[in-house]
Amino acid sequence: MRQKKPALVITFDSTTQAMAAEKFCTSQGLPGRIIPIPREISAGCGLSWKALPSAKDTLLSSMEAAGLHWSGWQIIEI
């Protein structure tokens, strides 16, 4: 069985927002990837951005500066 580790999960209200965040983060070389929203979280469109918790400030400030919107974030064991 795979051991669970803490992860930053950023959620979005729409698929469009999630895809825009993926395009932006990938083009900027920011850490993380798109994943389905984990069961522990019930939010938005069903897609989320997963990264290491240590990347939270960098990701959120970069997304905000680019005018991207997210509905929330959590650090959970997945």
N, CA, C and O atoms as a Tripos MOL2 file, in Angstrom:
@<TRIPOS>MOLECULE
protein
  312   311    78     0     0
PROTEIN
NO_CHARGES

@<TRIPOS>ATOM
      1 N           0.8310   -1.1760    0.0000 N.3       1 MET1
      2 CA          0.0000    0.0000    0.0000 C.3       1 MET1
      3 C           0.8810    1.2460    0.0000 C.2       1 MET1
      4 O           1.8930    1.3120    0.6980 O.2       1 MET1
      5 N           0.4800    2.2130   -0.7840 N.am      2 ARG2
      6 CA          1.2180    3.4610   -0.8870 C.3       2 ARG2
      7 C           1.0380    4.2950    0.3750 C.2       2 ARG2
      8 O          -0.0720    4.4050    0.8960 O.2       2 ARG2
      9 N           2.1080    4.8740    0.8590 N.am      3 GLN3
     10 CA          2.0430    5.7130    2.0570 C.3       3 GLN3
     11 C           1.5170    7.1040    1.6900 C.2       3 GLN3
     12 O           1.9650    7.7060    0.7140 O.2       3 GLN3
     13 N           0.5660    7.6040    2.4760 N.am      4 LYS4
     14 CA          0.0100    8.9320    2.2340 C.3       4 LYS4
     15 C           0.9860    9.9960    2.6920 C.2       4 LYS4
     16 O           1.6940    9.8290    3.6850 O.2       4 LYS4
     17 N           1.0120   11.1130    1.9390 N.am      5 LYS5
     18 CA          1.8870   12.2370    2.2540 C.3       5 LYS5
     19 C           1.0790   13.5220    2.2020 C.2       5 LYS5
     20 O           0.0750   13.5880    1.4930 O.2       5 LYS5
     21 N           1.4980   14.5430    2.9380 N.am      6 PRO6
     22 CA          0.7940   15.8270    2.8640 C.3       6 PRO6
     23 C           0.9160   16.4280    1.4650 C.2       6 PRO6
     24 O           1.9730   16.3650    0.8380 O.2       6 PRO6
     25 N          -0.1740   17.0060    0.9910 N.am      7 ALA7
     26 CA         -0.1800   17.6560   -0.3140 C.3       7 ALA7
     27 C          -1.0460   18.9110   -0.2520 C.2       7 ALA7
     28 O          -2.0600   18.9500    0.4450 O.2       7 ALA7
     29 N          -0.6320   19.9180   -0.9830 N.am      8 LEU8
     30 CA         -1.4290   21.1140   -1.1770 C.3       8 LEU8
     31 C          -2.4200   20.8150   -2.2920 C.2       8 LEU8
     32 O          -2.0300   20.3480   -3.3620 O.2       8 LEU8
     33 N          -3.7010   21.0800   -2.0500 N.am      9 VAL9
     34 CA         -4.7310   20.8820   -3.0650 C.3       9 VAL9
     35 C          -5.4680   22.2110   -3.2410 C.2       9 VAL9
     36 O          -6.0900   22.7190   -2.3090 O.2       9 VAL9
     37 N          -5.3850   22.7660   -4.4600 N.am     10 ILE10
     38 CA         -6.0570   24.0200   -4.7970 C.3      10 ILE10
     39 C          -7.2790   23.6640   -5.6330 C.2      10 ILE10
     40 O          -7.1610   22.9800   -6.6500 O.2      10 ILE10
     41 N          -8.4570   24.1270   -5.2070 N.am     11 THR11
     42 CA         -9.6930   23.7960   -5.9040 C.3      11 THR11
     43 C         -10.2040   24.9810   -6.7220 C.2      11 THR11
     44 O          -9.8540   26.1330   -6.4700 O.2      11 THR11
     45 N         -11.0360   24.6640   -7.7010 N.am     12 PHE12
     46 CA        -11.5620   25.6670   -8.6310 C.3      12 PHE12
     47 C         -13.0750   25.5260   -8.7570 C.2      12 PHE12
     48 O         -13.6220   24.4410   -8.5630 O.2      12 PHE12
     49 N         -13.7510   26.6310   -9.0850 N.am     13 ASP13
     50 CA        -15.1990   26.6140   -9.2610 C.3      13 ASP13
     51 C         -15.6170   26.0540  -10.6120 C.2      13 ASP13
     52 O         -16.7340   25.5590  -10.7640 O.2      13 ASP13
     53 N         -14.7200   26.1300  -11.5960 N.am     14 SER14
     54 CA        -15.0880   25.6630  -12.9370 C.3      14 SER14
     55 C         -13.9070   24.9550  -13.5990 C.2      14 SER14
     56 O         -12.7460   25.1620  -13.2440 O.2      14 SER14
     57 N         -14.2430   24.1280  -14.5560 N.am     15 THR15
     58 CA        -13.2170   23.4320  -15.3250 C.3      15 THR15
     59 C         -12.3620   24.4360  -16.0870 C.2      15 THR15
     60 O         -11.1550   24.2390  -16.2330 O.2      15 THR15
     61 N         -12.9740   25.5040  -16.5700 N.am     16 THR16
     62 CA        -12.2410   26.5440  -17.2940 C.3      16 THR16
     63 C         -11.1470   27.1450  -16.4220 C.2      16 THR16
     64 O         -10.0250   27.3480  -16.8870 O.2      16 THR16
     65 N         -11.4650   27.4340  -15.1580 N.am     17 GLN17
     66 CA        -10.4720   27.9840  -14.2350 C.3      17 GLN17
     67 C          -9.3530   26.9780  -13.9860 C.2      17 GLN17
     68 O          -8.1800   27.3520  -13.9500 O.2      17 GLN17
     69 N          -9.7030   25.7140  -13.8160 N.am     18 ALA18
     70 CA         -8.6950   24.6780  -13.5720 C.3      18 ALA18
     71 C          -7.7620   24.5240  -14.7660 C.2      18 ALA18
     72 O          -6.5490   24.3950  -14.5980 O.2      18 ALA18
     73 N          -8.3230   24.5370  -15.9620 N.am     19 MET19
     74 CA         -7.5000   24.3760  -17.1630 C.3      19 MET19
     75 C          -6.6050   25.5970  -17.3890 C.2      19 MET19
     76 O          -5.4670   25.4610  -17.8380 O.2      19 MET19
     77 N          -7.1200   26.7870  -17.0770 N.am     20 ALA20
     78 CA         -6.3010   28.0040  -17.1990 C.3      20 ALA20
     79 C          -5.1420   27.9550  -16.2110 C.2      20 ALA20
     80 O          -4.0240   28.3490  -16.5450 O.2      20 ALA20
     81 N          -5.4000   27.4770  -15.0030 N.am     21 ALA21
     82 CA         -4.3360   27.3550  -14.0030 C.3      21 ALA21
     83 C          -3.2930   26.3310  -14.4560 C.2      21 ALA21
     84 O          -2.0920   26.5570  -14.3030 O.2      21 ALA21
     85 N          -3.7490   25.2120  -15.0100 N.am     22 GLU22
     86 CA         -2.8080   24.2060  -15.4990 C.3      22 GLU22
     87 C          -1.9290   24.7710  -16.6030 C.2      22 GLU22
     88 O          -0.7130   24.5770  -16.5890 O.2      22 GLU22
     89 N          -2.5270   25.4610  -17.5490 N.am     23 LYS23
     90 CA         -1.7680   26.0560  -18.6610 C.3      23 LYS23
     91 C          -0.7440   27.0640  -18.1360 C.2      23 LYS23
     92 O           0.4120   27.0620  -18.5580 O.2      23 LYS23
     93 N          -1.1800   27.9240  -17.2110 N.am     24 PHE24
     94 CA         -0.2910   28.9330  -16.6510 C.3      24 PHE24
     95 C           0.8570   28.2930  -15.8740 C.2      24 PHE24
     96 O           2.0230   28.6140  -16.1050 O.2      24 PHE24
     97 N           0.5270   27.3890  -14.9550 N.am     25 CYS25
     98 CA          1.5580   26.7780  -14.1120 C.3      25 CYS25
     99 C           2.5710   25.9930  -14.9440 C.2      25 CYS25
    100 O           3.7720   26.0450  -14.6800 O.2      25 CYS25
    101 N           2.0840   25.2730  -15.9390 N.am     26 THR26
    102 CA          2.9840   24.5080  -16.8010 C.3      26 THR26
    103 C           3.9070   25.4360  -17.5830 C.2      26 THR26
    104 O           5.1070   25.1840  -17.6880 O.2      26 THR26
    105 N           3.3390   26.5140  -18.1330 N.am     27 SER27
    106 CA          4.1540   27.4380  -18.9270 C.3      27 SER27
    107 C           5.1800   28.1870  -18.0810 C.2      27 SER27
    108 O           6.2290   28.5860  -18.5870 O.2      27 SER27
    109 N           4.8810   28.3800  -16.7950 N.am     28 GLN28
    110 CA          5.7960   29.0920  -15.8960 C.3      28 GLN28
    111 C           6.7470   28.1550  -15.1490 C.2      28 GLN28
    112 O           7.5950   28.6130  -14.3830 O.2      28 GLN28
    113 N           6.6090   26.8630  -15.3680 N.am     29 GLY29
    114 CA          7.4650   25.9020  -14.6830 C.3      29 GLY29
    115 C           7.1590   25.7750  -13.1990 C.2      29 GLY29
    116 O           8.0300   25.4040  -12.4130 O.2      29 GLY29
    117 N           5.9190   26.0810  -12.8110 N.am     30 LEU30
    118 CA          5.5300   25.9770  -11.4040 C.3      30 LEU30
    119 C           5.2370   24.5190  -11.0620 C.2      30 LEU30
    120 O           4.7950   23.7550  -11.9200 O.2      30 LEU30
    121 N           5.4810   24.1370   -9.8170 N.am     31 PRO31
    122 CA          5.3220   22.7290   -9.4320 C.3      31 PRO31
    123 C           3.8660   22.2970   -9.3220 C.2      31 PRO31
    124 O           2.9880   23.0970   -8.9980 O.2      31 PRO31
    125 N           3.6250   21.0250   -9.5960 N.am     32 GLY32
    126 CA          2.3090   20.4460   -9.3900 C.3      32 GLY32
    127 C           1.7120   19.8680  -10.6570 C.2      32 GLY32
    128 O           2.3290   19.8460  -11.7220 O.2      32 GLY32
    129 N           0.4560   19.3910  -10.4940 N.am     33 ARG33
    130 CA         -0.2700   18.8200  -11.6330 C.3      33 ARG33
    131 C          -1.7610   18.8150  -11.3210 C.2      33 ARG33
    132 O          -2.1680   18.9150  -10.1640 O.2      33 ARG33
    133 N          -2.5660   18.6960  -12.3730 N.am     34 ILE34
    134 CA         -4.0230   18.5980  -12.2280 C.3      34 ILE34
    135 C          -4.3800   17.1830  -11.7800 C.2      34 ILE34
    136 O          -3.8580   16.2000  -12.3050 O.2      34 ILE34
    137 N          -5.2820   17.1000  -10.7950 N.am     35 ILE35
    138 CA         -5.7960   15.8030  -10.3270 C.3      35 ILE35
    139 C          -7.3020   15.9310  -10.0910 C.2      35 ILE35
    140 O          -7.8120   17.0410   -9.9430 O.2      35 ILE35
    141 N          -8.0100   14.8120  -10.0550 N.am     36 PRO36
    142 CA         -9.4080   14.8810   -9.6110 C.3      36 PRO36
    143 C          -9.4370   15.3050   -8.1410 C.2      36 PRO36
    144 O          -8.5230   14.9770   -7.3850 O.2      36 PRO36
    145 N         -10.4660   16.0230   -7.7370 N.am     37 ILE37
    146 CA        -10.5690   16.4550   -6.3420 C.3      37 ILE37
    147 C         -10.6550   15.2180   -5.4460 C.2      37 ILE37
    148 O         -11.4880   14.3430   -5.6790 O.2      37 ILE37
    149 N          -9.8040   15.1390   -4.4280 N.am     38 PRO38
    150 CA         -9.8580   14.0010   -3.5030 C.3      38 PRO38
    151 C         -11.2080   13.9170   -2.7860 C.2      38 PRO38
    152 O         -11.8840   14.9280   -2.6010 O.2      38 PRO38
    153 N         -11.5830   12.7280   -2.3930 N.am     39 ARG39
    154 CA        -12.8690   12.4950   -1.7100 C.3      39 ARG39
    155 C         -13.0250   13.3190   -0.4440 C.2      39 ARG39
    156 O         -14.1410   13.6850   -0.0760 O.2      39 ARG39
    157 N         -11.9230   13.6130    0.2220 N.am     40 GLU40
    158 CA        -11.9730   14.3590    1.4860 C.3      40 GLU40
    159 C         -12.4700   15.7970    1.2900 C.2      40 GLU40
    160 O         -12.8760   16.4560    2.2470 O.2      40 GLU40
    161 N         -12.4340   16.2700    0.0550 N.am     41 ILE41
    162 CA        -12.8250   17.6450   -0.2560 C.3      41 ILE41
    163 C         -14.0490   17.5950   -1.1660 C.2      41 ILE41
    164 O         -14.0720   16.8440   -2.1410 O.2      41 ILE41
    165 N         -15.0430   18.3770   -0.8550 N.am     42 SER42
    166 CA        -16.1720   18.5060   -1.7850 C.3      42 SER42
    167 C         -16.2070   19.9520   -2.2460 C.2      42 SER42
    168 O         -16.5530   20.8540   -1.4830 O.2      42 SER42
    169 N         -15.8470   20.1560   -3.4940 N.am     43 ALA43
    170 CA        -15.7880   21.5200   -4.0020 C.3      43 ALA43
    171 C         -15.8500   21.5280   -5.5160 C.2      43 ALA43
    172 O         -15.4120   20.5880   -6.1790 O.2      43 ALA43
    173 N         -16.3880   22.5800   -6.0370 N.am     44 GLY44
    174 CA        -16.3070   22.9820   -7.4150 C.3      44 GLY44
    175 C         -16.4760   21.9810   -8.5230 C.2      44 GLY44
    176 O         -17.4070   21.1750   -8.5330 O.2      44 GLY44
    177 N         -15.5510   22.0510   -9.4580 N.am     45 CYS45
    178 CA        -15.7100   21.4120  -10.7580 C.3      45 CYS45
    179 C         -15.2280   19.9720  -10.8240 C.2      45 CYS45
    180 O         -15.4770   19.2980  -11.8240 O.2      45 CYS45
    181 N         -14.5620   19.4860   -9.8190 N.am     46 GLY46
    182 CA        -14.0480   18.1210   -9.8650 C.3      46 GLY46
    183 C         -12.5650   18.0320  -10.1710 C.2      46 GLY46
    184 O         -11.9830   16.9500  -10.0960 O.2      46 GLY46
    185 N         -11.9410   19.1590  -10.5160 N.am     47 LEU47
    186 CA        -10.5040   19.1820  -10.7850 C.3      47 LEU47
    187 C          -9.7990   20.0620   -9.7570 C.2      47 LEU47
    188 O         -10.3710   21.0240   -9.2460 O.2      47 LEU47
    189 N          -8.5580   19.7180   -9.4680 N.am     48 SER48
    190 CA         -7.7730   20.5050   -8.5210 C.3      48 SER48
    191 C          -6.3030   20.4630   -8.9340 C.2      48 SER48
    192 O          -5.9010   19.6540   -9.7710 O.2      48 SER48
    193 N          -5.5170   21.3430   -8.3340 N.am     49 TRP49
    194 CA         -4.0720   21.3870   -8.5760 C.3      49 TRP49
    195 C          -3.3970   20.8340   -7.3400 C.2      49 TRP49
    196 O          -3.6420   21.3100   -6.2310 O.2      49 TRP49
    197 N          -2.5520   19.8360   -7.5170 N.am     50 LYS50
    198 CA         -1.8400   19.2090   -6.4000 C.3      50 LYS50
    199 C          -0.3610   19.5600   -6.4860 C.2      50 LYS50
    200 O           0.2530   19.4820   -7.5500 O.2      50 LYS50
    201 N           0.1990   19.9500   -5.3370 N.am     51 ALA51
    202 CA          1.6290   20.2700   -5.2600 C.3      51 ALA51
    203 C           2.1060   20.0060   -3.8360 C.2      51 ALA51
    204 O           1.3110   19.6990   -2.9480 O.2      51 ALA51
    205 N           3.3810   20.1270   -3.6370 N.am     52 LEU52
    206 CA          3.9350   20.0140   -2.2870 C.3      52 LEU52
    207 C           3.4750   21.2070   -1.4490 C.2      52 LEU52
    208 O           3.3640   22.3200   -1.9640 O.2      52 LEU52
    209 N           3.2110   20.9830   -0.1730 N.am     53 PRO53
    210 CA          2.7760   22.0880    0.6890 C.3      53 PRO53
    211 C           3.7410   23.2800    0.6900 C.2      53 PRO53
    212 O           3.3100   24.4240    0.8380 O.2      53 PRO53
    213 N           5.0130   23.0230    0.5300 N.am     54 SER54
    214 CA          6.0070   24.0980    0.5380 C.3      54 SER54
    215 C           5.8640   25.0520   -0.6540 C.2      54 SER54
    216 O           6.4350   26.1420   -0.6360 O.2      54 SER54
    217 N           5.1190   24.6630   -1.6760 N.am     55 ALA55
    218 CA          4.9370   25.5010   -2.8700 C.3      55 ALA55
    219 C           3.7320   26.4280   -2.7600 C.2      55 ALA55
    220 O           3.4640   27.1950   -3.6860 O.2      55 ALA55
    221 N           2.9970   26.3740   -1.6440 N.am     56 LYS56
    222 CA          1.7460   27.1280   -1.5000 C.3      56 LYS56
    223 C           1.9050   28.6170   -1.7930 C.2      56 LYS56
    224 O           1.1970   29.1560   -2.6430 O.2      56 LYS56
    225 N           2.8150   29.2790   -1.1080 N.am     57 ASP57
    226 CA          2.9540   30.7310   -1.2760 C.3      57 ASP57
    227 C           3.3360   31.1010   -2.6980 C.2      57 ASP57
    228 O           2.7910   32.0530   -3.2570 O.2      57 ASP57
    229 N           4.2610   30.3650   -3.2880 N.am     58 THR58
    230 CA          4.6890   30.6340   -4.6620 C.3      58 THR58
    231 C           3.5320   30.4590   -5.6330 C.2      58 THR58
    232 O           3.2920   31.3190   -6.4800 O.2      58 THR58
    233 N           2.8100   29.3380   -5.5090 N.am     59 LEU59
    234 CA          1.6940   29.0700   -6.4200 C.3      59 LEU59
    235 C           0.5860   30.1060   -6.2930 C.2      59 LEU59
    236 O           0.1440   30.6720   -7.2930 O.2      59 LEU59
    237 N           0.1380   30.3540   -5.0700 N.am     60 LEU60
    238 CA         -0.9790   31.2800   -4.8900 C.3      60 LEU60
    239 C          -0.6230   32.7030   -5.3060 C.2      60 LEU60
    240 O          -1.4410   33.3830   -5.9250 O.2      60 LEU60
    241 N           0.5700   33.1600   -4.9800 N.am     61 SER61
    242 CA          0.9400   34.5280   -5.3710 C.3      61 SER61
    243 C           1.1230   34.6380   -6.8810 C.2      61 SER61
    244 O           0.7660   35.6590   -7.4680 O.2      61 SER61
    245 N           1.6720   33.6040   -7.5200 N.am     62 SER62
    246 CA          1.8270   33.6170   -8.9800 C.3      62 SER62
    247 C           0.4800   33.5910   -9.6800 C.2      62 SER62
    248 O           0.2650   34.3240  -10.6450 O.2      62 SER62
    249 N          -0.4360   32.7440   -9.1970 N.am     63 MET63
    250 CA         -1.7760   32.6720   -9.7970 C.3      63 MET63
    251 C          -2.5250   33.9930   -9.6120 C.2      63 MET63
    252 O          -3.2020   34.4650  -10.5260 O.2      63 MET63
    253 N          -2.3980   34.5820   -8.4260 N.am     64 GLU64
    254 CA         -3.0700   35.8570   -8.1700 C.3      64 GLU64
    255 C          -2.5190   36.9510   -9.0810 C.2      64 GLU64
    256 O          -3.2860   37.7380   -9.6370 O.2      64 GLU64
    257 N          -1.2010   37.0070   -9.2360 N.am     65 ALA65
    258 CA         -0.5790   38.0150  -10.0950 C.3      65 ALA65
    259 C          -1.0140   37.8550  -11.5540 C.2      65 ALA65
    260 O          -1.0840   38.8340  -12.2970 O.2      65 ALA65
    261 N          -1.3050   36.6190  -11.9590 N.am     66 ALA66
    262 CA         -1.7360   36.3460  -13.3300 C.3      66 ALA66
    263 C          -3.2390   36.5410  -13.5140 C.2      66 ALA66
    264 O          -3.7480   36.3980  -14.6250 O.2      66 ALA66
    265 N          -3.9550   36.8680  -12.4320 N.am     67 GLY67
    266 CA         -5.3890   37.0850  -12.5200 C.3      67 GLY67
    267 C          -6.2150   35.8090  -12.5320 C.2      67 GLY67
    268 O          -7.3770   35.8270  -12.9360 O.2      67 GLY67
    269 N          -5.6240   34.7010  -12.0920 N.am     68 LEU68
    270 CA         -6.3490   33.4350  -12.0410 C.3      68 LEU68
    271 C          -7.1620   33.3530  -10.7440 C.2      68 LEU68
    272 O          -6.8070   33.9560   -9.7310 O.2      68 LEU68
    273 N          -8.2500   32.6000  -10.8010 N.am     69 HIS69
    274 CA         -9.1300   32.4740   -9.6430 C.3      69 HIS69
    275 C          -9.2230   31.0240   -9.2010 C.2      69 HIS69
    276 O          -9.2610   30.1140  -10.0280 O.2      69 HIS69
    277 N          -9.2600   30.8180   -7.9060 N.am     70 TRP70
    278 CA         -9.4560   29.4930   -7.3280 C.3      70 TRP70
    279 C         -10.4800   29.6440   -6.2130 C.2      70 TRP70
    280 O         -10.7080   30.7410   -5.7040 O.2      70 TRP70
    281 N         -11.0990   28.5170   -5.8400 N.am     71 SER71
    282 CA        -12.1350   28.6080   -4.8090 C.3      71 SER71
    283 C         -11.5810   28.3700   -3.4040 C.2      71 SER71
    284 O         -12.1590   28.8440   -2.4260 O.2      71 SER71
    285 N         -10.4690   27.6420   -3.2920 N.am     72 GLY72
    286 CA         -9.8900   27.4160   -1.9880 C.3      72 GLY72
    287 C          -8.6700   26.5290   -2.0750 C.2      72 GLY72
    288 O          -8.2940   26.0560   -3.1480 O.2      72 GLY72
    289 N          -8.0560   26.3130   -0.9210 N.am     73 TRP73
    290 CA         -6.9080   25.4050   -0.8530 C.3      73 TRP73
    291 C          -6.9100   24.7180    0.5000 C.2      73 TRP73
    292 O          -7.4120   25.2420    1.4940 O.2      73 TRP73
    293 N          -6.3310   23.5230    0.5030 N.am     74 GLN74
    294 CA         -6.1880   22.7510    1.7330 C.3      74 GLN74
    295 C          -4.9230   21.9350    1.6510 C.2      74 GLN74
    296 O          -4.4490   21.6080    0.5630 O.2      74 GLN74
    297 N          -4.3770   21.6080    2.8100 N.am     75 ILE75
    298 CA         -3.2740   20.6640    2.8720 C.3      75 ILE75
    299 C          -3.8390   19.4050    3.5210 C.2      75 ILE75
    300 O          -4.2690   19.4150    4.6750 O.2      75 ILE75
    301 N          -3.8280   18.3130    2.7420 N.am     76 ILE76
    302 CA         -4.3990   17.0480    3.2150 C.3      76 ILE76
    303 C          -3.4210   15.9060    2.9320 C.2      76 ILE76
    304 O          -2.4920   16.0530    2.1380 O.2      76 ILE76
    305 N          -3.6400   14.7880    3.5790 N.am     77 GLU77
    306 CA         -2.8450   13.5830    3.3550 C.3      77 GLU77
    307 C          -3.4750   12.8030    2.2080 C.2      77 GLU77
    308 O          -4.6030   12.3260    2.3270 O.2      77 GLU77
    309 N          -2.7560   12.6730    1.1040 N.am     78 ILE78
    310 CA         -3.2490   11.8700   -0.0230 C.3      78 ILE78
    311 C          -2.1220   11.0200   -0.5870 C.2      78 ILE78
    312 O          -2.3310   10.2720   -1.5420 O.2      78 ILE78
@<TRIPOS>BOND
     1     1     2 1
     2     2     3 1
     3     3     4 2
     4     3     5 am
     5     5     6 1
     6     6     7 1
     7     7     8 2
     8     7     9 am
     9     9    10 1
    10    10    11 1
    11    11    12 2
    12    11    13 am
    13    13    14 1
    14    14    15 1
    15    15    16 2
    16    15    17 am
    17    17    18 1
    18    18    19 1
    19    19    20 2
    20    19    21 am
    21    21    22 1
    22    22    23 1
    23    23    24 2
    24    23    25 am
    25    25    26 1
    26    26    27 1
    27    27    28 2
    28    27    29 am
    29    29    30 1
    30    30    31 1
    31    31    32 2
    32    31    33 am
    33    33    34 1
    34    34    35 1
    35    35    36 2
    36    35    37 am
    37    37    38 1
    38    38    39 1
    39    39    40 2
    40    39    41 am
    41    41    42 1
    42    42    43 1
    43    43    44 2
    44    43    45 am
    45    45    46 1
    46    46    47 1
    47    47    48 2
    48    47    49 am
    49    49    50 1
    50    50    51 1
    51    51    52 2
    52    51    53 am
    53    53    54 1
    54    54    55 1
    55    55    56 2
    56    55    57 am
    57    57    58 1
    58    58    59 1
    59    59    60 2
    60    59    61 am
    61    61    62 1
    62    62    63 1
    63    63    64 2
    64    63    65 am
    65    65    66 1
    66    66    67 1
    67    67    68 2
    68    67    69 am
    69    69    70 1
    70    70    71 1
    71    71    72 2
    72    71    73 am
    73    73    74 1
    74    74    75 1
    75    75    76 2
    76    75    77 am
    77    77    78 1
    78    78    79 1
    79    79    80 2
    80    79    81 am
    81    81    82 1
    82    82    83 1
    83    83    84 2
    84    83    85 am
    85    85    86 1
    86    86    87 1
    87    87    88 2
    88    87    89 am
    89    89    90 1
    90    90    91 1
    91    91    92 2
    92    91    93 am
    93    93    94 1
    94    94    95 1
    95    95    96 2
    96    95    97 am
    97    97    98 1
    98    98    99 1
    99    99   100 2
   100    99   101 am
   101   101   102 1
   102   102   103 1
   103   103   104 2
   104   103   105 am
   105   105   106 1
   106   106   107 1
   107   107   108 2
   108   107   109 am
   109   109   110 1
   110   110   111 1
   111   111   112 2
   112   111   113 am
   113   113   114 1
   114   114   115 1
   115   115   116 2
   116   115   117 am
   117   117   118 1
   118   118   119 1
   119   119   120 2
   120   119   121 am
   121   121   122 1
   122   122   123 1
   123   123   124 2
   124   123   125 am
   125   125   126 1
   126   126   127 1
   127   127   128 2
   128   127   129 am
   129   129   130 1
   130   130   131 1
   131   131   132 2
   132   131   133 am
   133   133   134 1
   134   134   135 1
   135   135   136 2
   136   135   137 am
   137   137   138 1
   138   138   139 1
   139   139   140 2
   140   139   141 am
   141   141   142 1
   142   142   143 1
   143   143   144 2
   144   143   145 am
   145   145   146 1
   146   146   147 1
   147   147   148 2
   148   147   149 am
   149   149   150 1
   150   150   151 1
   151   151   152 2
   152   151   153 am
   153   153   154 1
   154   154   155 1
   155   155   156 2
   156   155   157 am
   157   157   158 1
   158   158   159 1
   159   159   160 2
   160   159   161 am
   161   161   162 1
   162   162   163 1
   163   163   164 2
   164   163   165 am
   165   165   166 1
   166   166   167 1
   167   167   168 2
   168   167   169 am
   169   169   170 1
   170   170   171 1
   171   171   172 2
   172   171   173 am
   173   173   174 1
   174   174   175 1
   175   175   176 2
   176   175   177 am
   177   177   178 1
   178   178   179 1
   179   179   180 2
   180   179   181 am
   181   181   182 1
   182   182   183 1
   183   183   184 2
   184   183   185 am
   185   185   186 1
   186   186   187 1
   187   187   188 2
   188   187   189 am
   189   189   190 1
   190   190   191 1
   191   191   192 2
   192   191   193 am
   193   193   194 1
   194   194   195 1
   195   195   196 2
   196   195   197 am
   197   197   198 1
   198   198   199 1
   199   199   200 2
   200   199   201 am
   201   201   202 1
   202   202   203 1
   203   203   204 2
   204   203   205 am
   205   205   206 1
   206   206   207 1
   207   207   208 2
   208   207   209 am
   209   209   210 1
   210   210   211 1
   211   211   212 2
   212   211   213 am
   213   213   214 1
   214   214   215 1
   215   215   216 2
   216   215   217 am
   217   217   218 1
   218   218   219 1
   219   219   220 2
   220   219   221 am
   221   221   222 1
   222   222   223 1
   223   223   224 2
   224   223   225 am
   225   225   226 1
   226   226   227 1
   227   227   228 2
   228   227   229 am
   229   229   230 1
   230   230   231 1
   231   231   232 2
   232   231   233 am
   233   233   234 1
   234   234   235 1
   235   235   236 2
   236   235   237 am
   237   237   238 1
   238   238   239 1
   239   239   240 2
   240   239   241 am
   241   241   242 1
   242   242   243 1
   243   243   244 2
   244   243   245 am
   245   245   246 1
   246   246   247 1
   247   247   248 2
   248   247   249 am
   249   249   250 1
   250   250   251 1
   251   251   252 2
   252   251   253 am
   253   253   254 1
   254   254   255 1
   255   255   256 2
   256   255   257 am
   257   257   258 1
   258   258   259 1
   259   259   260 2
   260   259   261 am
   261   261   262 1
   262   262   263 1
   263   263   264 2
   264   263   265 am
   265   265   266 1
   266   266   267 1
   267   267   268 2
   268   267   269 am
   269   269   270 1
   270   270   271 1
   271   271   272 2
   272   271   273 am
   273   273   274 1
   274   274   275 1
   275   275   276 2
   276   275   277 am
   277   277   278 1
   278   278   279 1
   279   279   280 2
   280   279   281 am
   281   281   282 1
   282   282   283 1
   283   283   284 2
   284   283   285 am
   285   285   286 1
   286   286   287 1
   287   287   288 2
   288   287   289 am
   289   289   290 1
   290   290   291 1
   291   291   292 2
   292   291   293 am
   293   293   294 1
   294   294   295 1
   295   295   296 2
   296   295   297 am
   297   297   298 1
   298   298   299 1
   299   299   300 2
   300   299   301 am
   301   301   302 1
   302   302   303 1
   303   303   304 2
   304   303   305 am
   305   305   306 1
   306   306   307 1
   307   307   308 2
   308   307   309 am
   309   309   310 1
   310   310   311 1
   311   311   312 2
@<TRIPOS>SUBSTRUCTURE
     1 MET1         2 RESIDUE 1 A MET
     2 ARG2         6 RESIDUE 1 A ARG
     3 GLN3        10 RESIDUE 1 A GLN
     4 LYS4        14 RESIDUE 1 A LYS
     5 LYS5        18 RESIDUE 1 A LYS
     6 PRO6        22 RESIDUE 1 A PRO
     7 ALA7        26 RESIDUE 1 A ALA
     8 LEU8        30 RESIDUE 1 A LEU
     9 VAL9        34 RESIDUE 1 A VAL
    10 ILE10       38 RESIDUE 1 A ILE
    11 THR11       42 RESIDUE 1 A THR
    12 PHE12       46 RESIDUE 1 A PHE
    13 ASP13       50 RESIDUE 1 A ASP
    14 SER14       54 RESIDUE 1 A SER
    15 THR15       58 RESIDUE 1 A THR
    16 THR16       62 RESIDUE 1 A THR
    17 GLN17       66 RESIDUE 1 A GLN
    18 ALA18       70 RESIDUE 1 A ALA
    19 MET19       74 RESIDUE 1 A MET
    20 ALA20       78 RESIDUE 1 A ALA
    21 ALA21       82 RESIDUE 1 A ALA
    22 GLU22       86 RESIDUE 1 A GLU
    23 LYS23       90 RESIDUE 1 A LYS
    24 PHE24       94 RESIDUE 1 A PHE
    25 CYS25       98 RESIDUE 1 A CYS
    26 THR26      102 RESIDUE 1 A THR
    27 SER27      106 RESIDUE 1 A SER
    28 GLN28      110 RESIDUE 1 A GLN
    29 GLY29      114 RESIDUE 1 A GLY
    30 LEU30      118 RESIDUE 1 A LEU
    31 PRO31      122 RESIDUE 1 A PRO
    32 GLY32      126 RESIDUE 1 A GLY
    33 ARG33      130 RESIDUE 1 A ARG
    34 ILE34      134 RESIDUE 1 A ILE
    35 ILE35      138 RESIDUE 1 A ILE
    36 PRO36      142 RESIDUE 1 A PRO
    37 ILE37      146 RESIDUE 1 A ILE
    38 PRO38      150 RESIDUE 1 A PRO
    39 ARG39      154 RESIDUE 1 A ARG
    40 GLU40      158 RESIDUE 1 A GLU
    41 ILE41      162 RESIDUE 1 A ILE
    42 SER42      166 RESIDUE 1 A SER
    43 ALA43      170 RESIDUE 1 A ALA
    44 GLY44      174 RESIDUE 1 A GLY
    45 CYS45      178 RESIDUE 1 A CYS
    46 GLY46      182 RESIDUE 1 A GLY
    47 LEU47      186 RESIDUE 1 A LEU
    48 SER48      190 RESIDUE 1 A SER
    49 TRP49      194 RESIDUE 1 A TRP
    50 LYS50      198 RESIDUE 1 A LYS
    51 ALA51      202 RESIDUE 1 A ALA
    52 LEU52      206 RESIDUE 1 A LEU
    53 PRO53      210 RESIDUE 1 A PRO
    54 SER54      214 RESIDUE 1 A SER
    55 ALA55      218 RESIDUE 1 A ALA
    56 LYS56      222 RESIDUE 1 A LYS
    57 ASP57      226 RESIDUE 1 A ASP
    58 THR58      230 RESIDUE 1 A THR
    59 LEU59      234 RESIDUE 1 A LEU
    60 LEU60      238 RESIDUE 1 A LEU
    61 SER61      242 RESIDUE 1 A SER
    62 SER62      246 RESIDUE 1 A SER
    63 MET63      250 RESIDUE 1 A MET
    64 GLU64      254 RESIDUE 1 A GLU
    65 ALA65      258 RESIDUE 1 A ALA
    66 ALA66      262 RESIDUE 1 A ALA
    67 GLY67      266 RESIDUE 1 A GLY
    68 LEU68      270 RESIDUE 1 A LEU
    69 HIS69      274 RESIDUE 1 A HIS
    70 TRP70      278 RESIDUE 1 A TRP
    71 SER71      282 RESIDUE 1 A SER
    72 GLY72      286 RESIDUE 1 A GLY
    73 TRP73      290 RESIDUE 1 A TRP
    74 GLN74      294 RESIDUE 1 A GLN
    75 ILE75      298 RESIDUE 1 A ILE
    76 ILE76      302 RESIDUE 1 A ILE
    77 GLU77      306 RESIDUE 1 A GLU
    78 ILE78      310 RESIDUE 1 A ILE
